[in-house]
């Protein structure tokens, strides 16, 4: 059996469709425009949905490659955003002491 016969898309096809519908929803359009000053780009979710359907029905290698590349790109974009707060490695030295009641100025 070929290697591609057992391959599954990273998400279910319905997940891509749901993301596409959410991206196009009025509430999301308004929120995205208010937050970023531009409308969201929903084309990639639609392409991913179509590729997923094509893979499910025809086992197309182009669809498989397109889904892999899209998910890889999506993961790379998530790595760009660093956490705002620096994570501690150890607790503060005097963490067990009670908090003072005085307001610090």
C-alpha distances in whole Angstrom, upper triangle without the diagonal:
4,7,8,7,9,12,15,18,21,23,23,24,27,28,28,30,32,33,34,36,38,38,40,42,46,46,44,45,49,47,45,48,51,49,48,50,47,45,41,38,36,34,31,31,31,28,26,26,25,22,21,22,20,17,17,18,16,14,16,15,19,19,17,19,22,22,21,24,26,25,26,29,30,30,32,34,35,35,38,40,42,44,48,49,49,47,49,48,51,54,57,60,62,59,61,65,66,66,69,71,73,71,70,72
4,6,6,8,10,13,16,19,21,22,22,26,26,26,28,31,31,31,34,36,36,38,40,44,44,41,43,46,45,43,46,48,46,45,47,44,42,38,36,33,31,28,28,28,25,23,24,23,20,19,20,18,15,16,17,15,11,13,12,16,16,14,15,19,19,18,20,23,22,23,26,27,27,29,31,32,33,35,38,40,41,45,47,46,45,47,47,50,52,55,58,60,58,60,63,65,64,68,70,71,69,69,70
4,6,6,7,11,14,16,19,20,21,24,24,24,26,29,29,29,32,34,34,36,38,42,42,39,40,44,42,40,43,46,44,42,44,42,40,36,33,31,29,26,26,26,24,21,22,22,19,17,19,18,14,15,17,15,12,13,11,15,15,12,13,17,16,15,18,20,19,19,23,24,24,25,28,29,29,32,34,36,38,41,43,43,41,44,43,46,48,52,54,57,54,56,60,61,61,64,66,67,66,65,66
4,5,5,9,11,14,16,17,17,21,21,21,23,26,25,26,29,30,30,32,35,38,39,36,37,41,40,37,40,43,41,40,42,39,37,33,30,28,26,23,23,23,20,18,19,18,15,14,15,14,10,12,14,12,8,10,8,12,12,9,11,14,13,12,15,18,17,18,21,22,22,24,26,27,28,31,33,35,37,40,42,42,41,43,43,46,48,52,54,57,54,56,59,61,60,63,65,66,65,64,65
4,6,8,12,15,16,16,17,20,21,21,23,26,26,27,29,31,31,33,35,39,39,37,38,42,41,39,42,44,42,41,43,41,38,35,32,29,28,25,24,24,22,19,19,19,16,14,15,14,10,11,12,11,8,11,10,14,13,11,14,16,15,15,18,20,19,20,24,24,24,27,29,29,30,33,35,37,39,42,44,44,43,45,45,48,50,53,56,58,55,57,61,62,61,65,66,68,66,65,67
4,6,10,12,14,15,16,19,20,20,22,24,25,26,28,30,30,32,34,38,38,36,37,41,39,38,41,43,41,40,43,40,38,34,31,29,28,25,23,24,22,19,19,19,17,14,16,15,12,11,14,14,10,13,13,16,15,12,15,17,15,14,18,19,18,19,23,23,23,25,27,27,28,32,33,35,36,40,41,41,40,42,42,45,47,50,53,55,52,54,57,58,58,61,63,65,63,63,64
4,7,9,12,12,14,17,17,17,20,22,22,23,26,27,27,29,31,35,35,32,34,37,36,34,37,40,38,37,39,36,34,30,28,26,24,21,20,21,19,16,16,17,14,12,14,14,10,10,13,13,10,11,11,13,12,9,11,14,11,11,14,16,14,16,19,19,19,21,24,24,25,28,30,32,33,37,38,38,37,40,39,42,44,48,51,53,50,52,55,56,56,59,61,62,60,60,61
4,6,8,9,10,14,13,14,16,18,18,20,22,23,24,26,28,32,32,29,31,34,33,31,34,37,35,34,36,34,31,28,25,23,22,19,17,18,17,13,14,15,12,9,12,12,9,9,12,13,10,12,12,14,12,9,12,13,10,10,14,14,13,15,18,17,17,20,22,22,24,27,28,30,31,35,36,37,35,38,38,41,43,46,49,51,48,50,53,54,54,57,58,60,58,58,59
4,5,7,8,11,11,10,13,15,15,16,19,20,20,23,25,28,28,26,27,31,29,28,31,33,31,30,33,30,28,24,22,19,18,15,14,15,13,10,10,12,10,7,10,11,8,9,13,13,11,12,12,13,10,8,10,10,7,8,11,11,9,12,15,14,15,18,19,19,21,24,25,27,29,32,34,35,34,37,37,40,42,45,48,50,47,49,52,52,52,55,56,58,56,55,56
4,7,9,12,10,10,14,15,14,16,19,19,19,22,24,27,27,24,26,29,27,26,29,31,29,28,31,29,26,22,21,19,18,15,13,15,15,11,12,14,12,10,13,14,12,12,16,17,15,16,15,15,13,10,12,12,8,8,11,10,8,10,13,12,12,15,16,16,18,21,22,24,25,28,30,31,30,33,33,36,38,41,44,46,43,45,48,49,48,51,53,54,52,51,53
4,6,8,6,7,10,11,11,13,16,16,17,19,21,24,24,21,24,27,25,24,27,29,27,27,30,27,25,21,20,17,17,14,12,14,14,10,10,13,12,9,12,14,12,12,16,17,16,17,17,17,14,12,14,13,10,11,13,12,9,13,15,13,13,17,17,17,19,22,22,25,26,29,30,32,31,34,34,37,38,41,45,46,43,45,48,48,48,51,52,53,51,51,52
4,5,5,7,9,10,11,13,15,16,17,19,20,24,24,22,24,27,26,25,28,30,29,29,31,29,26,22,21,18,18,15,12,13,14,11,9,12,11,8,10,13,11,10,13,16,15,16,17,18,14,13,16,15,11,13,16,14,13,16,18,16,17,20,21,20,23,25,26,28,29,32,34,35,34,37,37,40,41,44,48,49,46,48,51,51,50,53,54,55,54,53,55
4,5,5,6,9,10,11,13,14,15,17,19,22,23,21,22,26,25,24,27,29,28,28,30,27,24,21,19,16,15,13,10,10,11,8,6,8,9,6,7,10,10,9,11,14,14,15,16,16,12,13,15,14,11,14,16,14,13,17,18,16,18,21,21,21,24,26,27,29,30,33,35,37,36,39,40,43,44,47,50,52,49,51,53,53,52,55,56,57,55,55,56
4,5,5,6,9,10,10,12,14,15,16,20,20,19,21,24,23,23,26,28,27,27,29,26,23,20,19,15,16,15,11,11,13,11,8,11,12,9,9,13,13,12,14,17,17,18,20,20,16,16,19,17,14,17,19,16,15,19,20,18,20,23,22,22,25,27,27,30,30,33,35,37,36,39,40,43,44,46,50,51,48,50,52,52,51,54,54,56,54,54,55
4,5,5,6,9,10,10,12,14,15,19,19,17,19,22,21,20,23,25,24,24,26,24,21,18,17,14,15,13,9,11,13,10,8,12,13,10,12,15,15,14,17,19,19,19,21,20,16,16,18,16,13,15,17,14,13,17,17,15,16,20,19,18,22,23,23,26,27,29,31,33,32,35,37,39,40,43,46,47,44,46,49,48,47,50,51,52,50,50,51
4,5,5,6,9,10,10,12,14,18,18,16,17,21,20,19,22,24,23,23,25,22,19,15,14,11,11,9,6,7,9,6,5,9,10,8,10,13,13,13,16,18,17,17,18,17,14,14,16,13,11,13,15,12,11,15,15,13,15,18,17,17,21,22,23,26,27,29,32,33,33,36,38,41,41,44,48,49,46,48,50,50,49,52,53,54,51,51,52
4,5,5,6,9,10,11,12,16,17,15,17,20,20,19,21,24,24,23,25,22,19,16,14,11,11,11,7,7,10,9,6,9,11,10,10,13,15,14,16,18,19,19,21,19,16,17,19,16,14,17,18,15,15,19,18,16,19,22,21,21,24,25,25,28,29,31,34,36,36,39,41,43,44,47,50,51,48,50,53,52,51,54,54,55,53,53,54
4,5,5,6,8,10,10,14,14,13,15,18,17,17,20,22,22,22,24,21,18,15,15,11,13,13,9,10,13,11,9,13,15,13,14,17,18,17,19,22,22,22,24,22,19,20,21,19,16,19,20,16,16,20,19,16,19,22,20,20,23,25,24,27,27,29,32,34,34,37,39,41,42,44,48,49,45,47,50,49,48,50,51,52,50,50,51
4,6,5,6,9,10,13,13,11,13,16,15,14,17,19,19,19,21,18,15,12,12,9,11,10,6,9,11,10,9,13,14,13,15,18,18,18,21,23,22,22,23,22,18,19,20,17,15,17,17,14,13,17,16,13,16,18,17,16,20,21,21,24,24,26,29,31,31,35,36,39,40,42,45,46,43,46,48,47,46,49,49,50,48,47,48
4,5,5,6,9,12,13,11,12,15,15,14,17,19,19,19,20,17,14,11,10,6,8,8,5,6,9,9,8,11,13,13,14,17,18,18,20,22,22,22,23,21,17,19,20,16,15,18,18,14,15,18,17,14,18,20,18,18,22,23,22,26,27,29,31,34,34,38,39,42,43,45,49,50,47,49,51,51,49,51,52,53,50,50,50
4,5,5,6,10,11,10,11,14,15,14,17,19,19,19,20,18,14,12,12,9,11,12,9,9,13,13,11,13,16,16,16,19,20,20,22,24,25,24,26,24,20,22,23,20,18,21,21,18,18,22,21,18,21,23,21,21,25,25,25,28,29,30,33,35,36,39,41,44,44,46,50,51,48,50,52,51,49,52,52,53,50,50,51
4,5,5,9,9,7,9,12,12,12,14,16,16,17,18,16,13,11,12,9,12,13,10,11,15,14,13,16,18,18,19,22,23,22,24,27,27,27,28,26,23,24,25,21,19,22,22,18,18,21,20,17,19,22,19,19,23,23,22,25,26,27,30,32,33,36,38,41,41,43,46,47,44,46,48,47,45,48,48,49,46,46,47
4,6,9,9,6,7,10,10,9,12,14,14,14,15,13,10,7,8,6,9,10,8,10,13,13,13,16,18,18,19,21,23,23,25,27,27,26,27,25,22,23,23,20,18,21,20,16,17,20,18,15,18,20,17,17,21,21,20,24,24,26,29,31,32,36,38,40,41,43,46,47,44,47,49,48,46,48,48,49,46,46,46
4,6,9,7,6,10,11,11,12,15,16,16,16,13,9,8,9,7,10,12,10,10,14,15,14,16,19,19,20,22,24,24,26,28,28,27,28,26,23,25,25,22,20,23,23,19,20,23,21,18,22,23,21,21,25,25,24,27,28,29,32,35,36,39,42,44,44,46,50,51,48,50,52,51,49,51,51,51,49,49,49
4,5,5,6,9,10,11,12,14,15,16,17,15,11,10,12,10,13,15,13,14,17,18,17,19,22,21,22,25,26,26,28,30,31,30,31,29,26,28,28,25,23,26,26,22,22,25,24,21,24,25,23,23,26,26,25,28,28,29,32,35,36,39,42,44,44,45,49,50,47,49,50,49,47,49,49,50,47,47,47
4,6,5,6,9,10,11,12,14,15,15,14,11,11,14,13,16,18,16,17,20,21,20,22,25,25,26,28,30,30,31,34,34,34,35,32,29,31,32,28,27,29,29,25,25,28,26,23,26,28,25,24,28,28,26,29,29,30,32,36,37,40,43,45,45,46,50,50,47,49,51,49,47,49,48,49,46,46,46
4,6,5,6,9,10,11,12,14,15,14,11,12,15,14,18,19,17,18,22,22,21,24,26,26,27,30,31,31,33,35,35,35,36,34,30,32,32,29,27,29,29,25,25,28,26,23,25,27,24,23,27,26,24,27,27,27,29,33,34,37,40,42,41,43,46,47,44,46,47,46,43,45,45,45,42,43,43
4,5,5,6,8,10,10,12,13,11,9,8,11,11,15,16,14,16,19,19,19,22,24,24,25,27,29,29,31,33,33,32,33,31,28,29,29,26,24,26,25,21,21,24,22,19,21,23,20,19,23,22,21,24,24,24,27,30,31,35,37,40,39,41,45,45,42,45,46,45,43,45,44,45,42,42,42
4,6,5,6,8,10,10,10,9,6,7,10,10,14,16,15,16,19,20,20,22,24,25,26,28,29,30,32,33,34,33,33,31,28,29,29,26,25,27,26,22,23,25,22,20,23,24,20,21,24,23,22,25,26,26,29,32,33,37,40,42,42,43,47,47,45,47,49,47,45,47,47,47,44,44,44
4,6,5,6,9,10,10,9,8,10,13,14,17,19,18,20,23,23,23,26,28,28,29,32,33,34,35,37,37,36,37,34,32,33,33,29,28,30,29,25,26,28,25,23,25,26,23,23,26,25,23,26,26,25,29,32,33,37,40,42,41,42,46,47,44,46,47,46,43,45,44,45,42,42,41
4,5,5,6,8,9,10,9,10,13,14,18,19,18,20,23,23,23,26,28,28,29,32,33,33,35,37,37,36,36,34,31,32,32,29,27,29,28,24,24,26,24,21,23,24,20,20,23,22,20,22,22,22,25,28,30,33,36,38,38,39,42,43,40,43,44,42,40,42,41,41,38,38,38
4,5,5,6,7,7,6,6,10,12,15,16,16,18,20,21,21,24,26,26,28,30,31,32,34,35,35,34,34,31,29,30,29,26,25,26,25,21,21,23,21,18,20,21,17,17,20,19,17,20,21,21,24,27,29,32,35,38,38,39,42,43,41,43,44,43,41,43,43,43,40,39,39
4,6,5,5,5,5,7,11,13,16,18,18,20,22,23,24,26,28,28,30,32,33,34,36,38,37,36,36,33,31,32,32,28,27,29,27,24,24,26,23,21,23,23,20,20,23,21,20,23,23,23,26,30,31,35,38,40,40,41,45,45,43,46,47,46,43,44,44,44,41,40,40
4,6,6,8,9,11,15,17,20,21,21,23,26,26,27,29,31,31,33,35,36,37,39,41,40,39,39,37,34,35,35,31,30,31,30,26,27,28,25,23,25,25,21,21,24,22,20,23,23,22,25,28,30,34,37,39,39,39,43,43,41,44,44,43,40,41,41,41,38,37,37
4,6,8,10,11,14,16,20,20,20,23,25,25,26,29,30,30,32,34,35,36,38,40,39,38,38,35,33,34,33,30,28,29,28,24,24,26,23,20,22,22,18,18,21,19,16,19,19,18,21,25,27,30,33,35,35,36,39,40,38,41,41,40,38,39,39,39,36,35,35
4,6,8,9,12,15,18,18,19,21,23,24,25,27,28,29,31,33,34,35,37,38,38,36,36,33,31,32,31,27,27,28,26,22,23,24,21,19,21,20,16,17,19,17,15,18,19,18,22,25,27,31,34,36,36,37,41,42,39,42,43,43,40,41,42,41,38,37,36
4,7,10,13,16,18,20,20,22,24,25,26,28,30,31,33,34,35,37,39,40,39,38,37,34,33,34,33,29,29,30,28,25,25,26,23,21,24,23,19,20,23,20,19,22,23,22,26,29,31,34,37,40,40,40,44,45,43,46,47,46,43,44,44,44,40,39,38
4,7,9,12,15,16,17,19,21,22,23,25,26,28,29,31,32,34,36,36,36,34,34,31,29,31,30,26,26,27,25,22,23,24,21,19,22,22,18,20,22,20,19,23,24,24,27,30,32,36,39,41,42,42,46,47,45,48,49,48,45,47,47,47,43,43,42
4,7,9,12,14,14,16,18,19,20,22,24,25,26,28,29,31,32,33,33,32,32,29,27,28,28,24,24,25,24,20,21,23,20,18,21,22,18,19,22,21,20,24,25,25,29,31,33,37,39,42,42,44,47,48,46,49,50,49,47,48,48,48,45,45,44
4,6,9,11,11,13,15,16,17,19,20,21,23,25,26,27,29,30,30,29,29,26,24,25,24,21,20,22,20,17,18,20,17,15,18,18,15,16,20,18,18,21,23,24,27,30,31,35,37,40,41,42,46,47,44,47,49,48,46,48,48,48,45,44,44
4,6,7,9,10,12,13,14,16,17,19,21,22,23,25,27,27,27,25,25,22,20,22,21,17,17,19,17,14,16,18,15,13,17,17,14,16,19,18,19,22,24,25,29,31,33,36,38,41,42,44,47,49,46,49,51,51,48,50,51,51,48,47,47
4,6,6,7,9,10,11,13,15,16,17,19,20,22,23,24,24,23,23,21,18,20,20,16,15,18,17,13,15,17,15,13,17,18,16,17,20,20,20,24,26,27,30,33,34,37,39,42,43,45,49,50,47,50,52,51,49,52,52,52,50,49,49
4,6,5,6,9,10,11,12,14,15,16,18,20,21,22,22,20,21,18,15,18,17,13,14,16,15,12,14,17,14,14,17,18,16,18,22,21,22,26,28,30,33,35,36,40,41,45,46,47,51,53,50,53,55,54,53,55,55,56,53,52,52
4,5,5,6,8,10,10,12,14,15,16,18,20,20,20,18,18,15,13,15,14,10,10,13,11,8,10,13,11,10,14,15,14,16,19,19,20,24,26,28,31,33,33,37,39,42,43,45,49,50,48,51,53,53,51,53,54,55,52,51,51
4,5,5,6,9,10,10,12,14,15,16,18,20,19,18,19,16,13,15,15,12,10,13,13,9,11,14,13,11,14,16,15,16,19,20,21,24,26,28,31,33,33,37,38,41,42,45,48,50,47,49,52,51,50,52,53,54,51,51,51
4,5,5,6,9,10,11,12,14,15,17,18,18,17,18,16,13,15,16,12,11,15,15,12,13,17,15,14,18,20,18,20,23,24,24,28,30,32,35,37,37,41,42,45,46,48,52,53,51,53,55,55,53,56,57,57,55,54,55
4,5,5,6,9,10,10,12,14,15,16,16,14,15,12,9,12,12,9,9,12,12,9,12,15,14,13,17,18,18,20,22,23,24,28,30,32,35,37,37,41,42,45,47,49,53,54,52,54,56,56,55,58,58,59,56,56,56
4,5,5,6,9,10,10,12,14,15,14,13,14,12,8,10,11,8,6,10,10,7,9,12,12,11,14,17,16,18,20,22,23,26,28,31,33,35,35,38,39,43,44,47,50,52,49,51,54,54,53,55,56,57,55,54,55
4,5,5,6,9,10,11,12,14,14,14,15,13,10,12,13,11,9,13,14,11,12,16,16,15,17,20,19,20,23,25,26,29,30,33,35,37,37,40,41,45,46,48,52,53,50,53,55,55,54,57,57,58,56,56,56
4,5,5,6,9,10,11,12,12,11,13,11,8,11,13,10,10,13,14,12,14,17,17,17,20,22,22,23,26,27,28,32,33,36,39,40,40,44,45,48,49,52,55,57,54,56,59,59,57,60,61,62,59,59,60
4,5,5,6,9,10,10,10,9,10,8,5,7,9,7,7,10,11,10,12,15,15,16,18,20,20,22,24,26,27,31,33,35,38,39,39,42,43,46,48,51,54,56,53,55,58,58,57,60,61,62,60,59,60
4,5,5,6,9,10,9,9,11,11,7,8,11,9,7,10,13,11,12,15,16,16,18,20,21,22,24,26,27,30,32,35,37,38,38,41,42,45,46,49,53,54,51,54,56,57,56,59,59,61,59,58,59
4,5,5,6,8,9,10,12,12,9,10,13,12,11,14,16,15,16,19,20,19,21,24,24,25,28,30,31,34,35,38,40,42,41,45,45,48,50,52,56,57,54,57,59,59,58,61,62,63,61,61,62
4,6,5,6,7,6,9,9,6,9,12,11,11,14,15,15,16,19,20,20,22,25,25,26,29,31,32,35,37,40,42,43,43,46,47,50,52,54,58,60,57,59,62,62,61,64,65,66,64,63,64
4,6,5,4,5,8,9,6,6,10,10,9,12,14,14,15,17,19,19,21,23,24,25,27,30,31,34,36,39,41,42,41,44,45,48,50,53,56,58,55,57,60,60,60,63,64,65,63,62,63
4,6,6,8,11,12,9,10,13,13,12,14,17,17,17,20,22,21,23,25,26,27,29,31,33,35,37,40,42,43,42,45,46,49,50,53,56,58,55,57,60,60,60,63,64,65,63,63,64
4,6,8,12,13,11,12,15,15,15,17,20,19,20,23,24,24,26,28,29,30,32,35,36,39,40,43,45,47,46,49,49,52,54,57,60,62,59,61,64,64,63,66,67,68,67,66,67
4,5,9,10,9,10,14,14,14,16,19,19,20,22,24,25,26,28,30,31,33,35,36,39,41,44,46,47,47,50,50,53,55,58,61,63,60,62,65,66,65,68,69,70,68,68,69
4,6,9,8,8,11,12,12,14,16,17,18,20,22,22,24,26,27,28,30,32,34,37,39,42,44,45,44,47,47,50,52,55,58,60,58,60,63,63,63,66,67,68,66,66,67
4,5,5,6,9,10,11,13,14,16,17,19,20,21,23,25,26,28,29,31,33,36,38,41,44,44,44,47,47,51,53,55,59,61,58,60,63,64,63,66,67,68,66,66,66
4,5,5,6,8,10,11,12,14,15,16,18,20,21,22,24,26,27,29,32,34,37,40,42,43,42,45,45,49,51,54,57,59,57,59,62,63,62,65,66,67,65,64,65
4,5,5,6,9,10,11,12,14,15,16,18,20,21,22,24,26,27,30,33,35,38,41,42,41,45,45,49,51,53,56,59,56,59,62,62,61,64,65,66,64,63,64
4,5,5,6,9,10,10,12,14,15,16,18,20,21,23,25,26,28,31,34,37,39,40,40,43,43,47,49,51,55,57,54,57,59,60,59,62,63,64,62,61,61
4,5,5,6,9,10,11,12,14,15,17,18,20,21,23,25,27,30,32,35,38,38,38,41,41,44,46,49,52,55,52,54,57,58,57,60,62,63,61,60,60
4,5,5,6,9,10,10,12,14,15,16,18,20,21,23,26,28,31,34,36,37,37,40,40,44,46,48,52,54,52,54,57,58,57,60,61,62,60,59,59
4,6,5,6,9,10,11,12,14,15,17,19,20,22,24,27,30,32,35,36,36,39,40,43,45,48,51,53,51,53,56,57,56,58,60,60,58,57,57
4,5,5,6,8,10,10,12,14,15,17,19,21,22,25,28,31,33,34,34,37,37,41,43,45,49,51,48,51,53,54,53,56,57,58,56,55,55
4,6,5,6,9,10,11,12,14,16,17,19,21,24,26,29,32,32,32,35,35,39,41,43,47,49,46,49,52,53,52,55,56,57,55,54,55
4,6,5,6,9,10,10,12,14,16,17,20,22,25,28,31,31,31,35,35,39,41,43,46,49,47,49,52,53,52,54,56,56,54,53,53
4,5,5,6,9,10,11,13,15,16,18,21,24,26,29,30,30,34,35,38,40,42,46,48,45,48,50,51,50,52,54,54,52,51,51
4,5,5,6,9,10,11,13,15,17,19,21,25,27,28,28,31,32,35,37,39,43,45,42,45,47,48,47,50,51,52,50,49,50
4,5,5,6,9,10,11,13,16,18,21,24,26,26,26,30,30,34,36,38,41,44,42,44,47,48,47,50,51,52,50,48,49
4,5,5,6,9,10,11,14,17,20,22,25,26,26,30,31,34,36,38,42,44,42,45,47,48,46,49,50,51,49,47,48
4,5,5,6,9,10,12,15,17,20,23,24,24,28,29,33,34,36,40,42,39,42,45,45,44,46,48,48,46,45,45
4,5,5,7,9,11,13,16,19,21,22,22,25,26,29,31,34,37,39,37,40,42,43,42,44,46,47,45,43,44
4,5,5,7,10,12,15,18,21,21,21,25,26,29,31,34,37,39,37,40,43,43,42,45,46,47,44,43,43
4,5,5,8,11,14,16,19,20,21,25,26,30,31,33,37,39,37,40,42,43,41,43,45,45,43,41,41
4,5,6,9,11,14,17,18,18,22,23,27,28,30,34,36,33,36,39,39,38,40,42,42,40,39,39
4,6,7,10,13,15,16,16,20,21,25,26,28,32,34,32,35,37,38,37,40,41,42,39,38,38
4,6,10,12,15,16,17,21,22,26,27,29,32,35,33,36,38,39,37,39,41,41,39,37,37
4,7,9,12,13,15,19,21,24,25,26,30,32,30,33,35,36,34,36,38,38,35,34,34
4,6,9,10,11,15,17,20,22,23,26,28,27,30,32,33,31,33,35,35,33,31,31
4,6,7,9,12,15,18,19,20,24,25,23,27,28,29,27,30,31,32,29,28,29
4,7,9,13,16,18,18,19,23,24,22,26,27,27,25,27,29,29,26,25,25
4,6,9,13,15,15,15,19,20,19,22,24,24,22,24,26,26,24,23,23
4,6,9,12,13,14,17,19,18,21,23,24,23,25,27,27,25,23,24
4,7,9,10,12,15,18,16,19,21,23,22,25,27,28,26,25,26
4,6,7,9,12,14,13,16,18,20,20,23,25,26,25,23,25
4,7,10,12,15,14,17,19,22,22,25,28,29,28,26,28
4,7,8,11,10,13,16,19,19,22,25,26,26,24,27
4,6,8,7,10,12,15,15,18,21,23,23,22,24
4,6,5,9,10,13,13,16,19,20,20,18,21
4,6,8,10,13,14,16,19,20,21,19,22
4,6,6,9,10,12,16,17,18,17,20
4,6,8,9,12,16,17,18,18,21
4,7,9,12,15,18,19,19,23
4,7,9,12,14,16,16,20
4,6,9,12,14,15,19
4,7,9,11,11,15
4,5,8,9,13
4,7,9,13
4,6,9
4,6
4
